Amino acid sequence: MREISLSIEEVASKALGFILPAFFITGVPFFVLHGVEPFQQWSWSGVLVFFVCLFAGIPLHELLHGLVFGLFARGGFKSVRFGIDKKTYSPFCHCTTPIRVQYYRLGALLPLLALGLVPYVMALFNGLFAFWLFGYLYIVAAGGDLLALKMLKTVPGHKKVLDHPEKMGFYVLD
């Protein structure tokens, strides 16, 4: 068994470096296509609906991880645990049984795709600022997931990993 992990603090500091590049990568195309007019058209009720959706996305992000882990882990959905880290107040999804790397990667990517990239692409087409902002924030929120994918880049997809119980990372099983 080989450990590949980072502390929650290390993950947070590395993920912070993702905020500005993600802003420019998503913001420049959106604002070039649509200008600032979509931002100026926001109503107070629209802002309220946005924040409700934004906060609803937090558990949904973790549920999307859990969906994939539950489908592919040996113990099924009984192997999936959810919680909030007491130090950082970060929500998490933890798989208690080994899972193949290919499925772990899918579980890491699903929230980025569903909550980040889909709303962002929709914003490019419909010009709604709320969709861009939601997509941008959930692309940033997937920073830790992208870091996990980077940590797994040299591990073959057929290998199995076990979530680390205390840190962000895993044990690669031989």
C-alpha positions in Angstrom: 0.0 0.0 0.0 1.3 3.4 -1.0 -0.1 6.7 0.5 -0.7 9.7 -1.7 -2.2 12.5 0.4 -2.2 16.1 1.4 -3.5 17.8 4.5 -6.7 19.8 4.2 -4.6 23.0 4.8 -2.3 22.0 1.9 -5.2 21.4 -0.4 -6.8 24.8 0.6 -3.6 26.7 -0.2 -3.1 24.9 -3.5 -6.8 25.4 -4.5 -6.5 29.1 -3.8 -4.1 29.4 -6.7 -6.9 28.2 -9.0 -9.3 31.1 -8.3 -7.7 33.8 -10.5 -6.9 31.6 -13.5 -10.4 30.1 -13.5 -11.9 33.6 -13.3 -10.0 34.7 -16.5 -10.5 31.4 -18.3 -14.3 31.6 -17.8 -14.9 35.3 -17.4 -13.1 36.6 -20.5 -15.1 34.6 -23.0 -18.4 35.3 -21.2 -17.8 39.1 -21.0 -16.4 39.3 -24.5 -19.6 37.6 -25.8 -22.1 39.3 -23.6 -20.5 42.4 -22.1 -21.5 43.7 -18.6 -25.2 44.1 -19.4 -26.2 40.6 -18.0 -24.7 41.7 -14.7 -26.6 45.0 -14.7 -29.9 43.2 -15.3 -29.9 41.3 -12.0 -32.9 41.8 -9.7 -33.0 41.3 -6.0 -35.2 38.3 -6.4 -32.7 36.9 -8.9 -29.9 37.4 -6.4 -31.9 35.6 -3.8 -32.7 32.6 -6.1 -29.0 32.5 -7.0 -27.9 32.2 -3.4 -30.5 29.5 -2.7 -29.2 27.5 -5.7 -25.6 28.2 -4.7 -26.1 26.8 -1.2 -28.1 23.9 -2.5 -25.2 23.0 -4.8 -22.9 22.4 -1.8 -24.5 19.1 -0.7 -25.3 18.3 -4.3 -21.5 18.5 -5.1 -20.8 15.9 -2.4 -23.8 13.7 -3.4 -22.5 13.5 -7.0 -19.2 12.1 -5.6 -21.2 9.7 -3.5 -23.3 8.6 -6.4 -20.3 7.4 -8.4 -18.6 5.9 -5.3 -21.8 4.1 -4.3 -22.3 2.7 -7.8 -18.8 1.3 -8.1 -17.4 0.6 -4.6 -17.6 -2.9 -3.4 -19.9 -2.2 -0.5 -22.2 0.0 -2.7 -23.9 3.0 -1.1 -23.2 1.6 2.4 -19.5 2.4 1.7 -20.2 6.1 1.3 -19.9 8.6 4.2 -20.7 12.3 4.2 -19.6 14.9 6.7 -18.1 18.2 7.5 -14.4 18.6 8.5 -14.4 20.1 12.0 -11.3 22.2 11.5 -12.1 23.8 8.1 -15.9 23.3 8.0 -15.4 21.7 4.6 -18.0 19.2 3.5 -16.7 15.9 2.3 -17.7 12.6 0.8 -15.6 9.6 1.9 -15.6 6.1 0.4 -14.8 3.5 3.1 -14.0 0.6 0.7 -11.4 0.4 -2.2 -12.5 1.6 -5.6 -10.8 1.4 -9.0 -8.9 4.5 -10.0 -11.0 4.9 -13.2 -14.1 5.2 -11.1 -12.5 7.4 -8.5 -11.5 9.8 -11.3 -15.1 9.8 -12.6 -16.4 10.5 -9.1 -13.9 13.4 -8.8 -14.9 14.8 -12.2 -18.7 14.6 -12.0 -19.3 17.7 -9.8 -17.0 19.7 -11.9 -18.9 18.7 -15.0 -22.4 18.9 -13.7 -22.2 22.0 -11.5 -19.3 23.8 -13.1 -18.9 23.3 -16.8 -22.5 22.7 -17.7 -23.8 26.0 -16.2 -20.7 27.8 -17.6 -21.4 26.5 -21.2 -25.1 27.4 -20.8 -24.0 30.9 -19.8 -22.0 31.3 -22.9 -25.1 30.5 -25.0 -27.9 32.2 -22.9 -25.9 35.2 -21.6 -27.2 34.8 -18.0 -24.7 36.2 -15.5 -26.1 33.9 -12.8 -25.2 30.8 -14.8 -21.7 32.1 -15.4 -21.1 33.0 -11.7 -22.6 29.6 -10.5 -20.4 27.7 -13.0 -17.3 29.7 -12.1 -17.8 29.2 -8.4 -18.4 25.4 -8.8 -15.3 25.2 -11.1 -13.3 26.8 -8.3 -15.1 24.5 -5.7 -13.8 21.5 -7.7 -10.2 22.7 -7.2 -9.6 20.0 -4.5 -11.1 17.4 -6.9 -8.8 18.5 -9.7 -5.9 18.2 -7.2 -6.9 14.7 -6.4 -6.9 13.9 -10.2 -3.5 15.3 -10.5 -2.3 13.1 -7.6 -3.7 10.1 -9.4 -2.2 11.0 -12.8 0.5 8.3 -12.7 -1.7 5.6 -11.2 -3.2 3.2 -13.8 -7.0 3.1 -14.0 -7.2 -0.6 -13.1 -5.5 -0.2 -9.7 -7.6 0.3 -6.6 -7.4 3.2 -4.1 -8.8 3.5 -0.7 -9.8 7.0 0.6 -7.5 8.3 3.3 -9.5 8.5 6.5 -8.0 11.8 7.7 -6.4 13.6 4.8 -7.3 14.5 1.3 -5.9 11.6 -0.7 -5.8 7.8 -0.8 -3.8 4.6 -0.4 -3.0 2.9 -3.7 -3.5 -0.8 -3.2 -1.0 -3.2 -4.9 
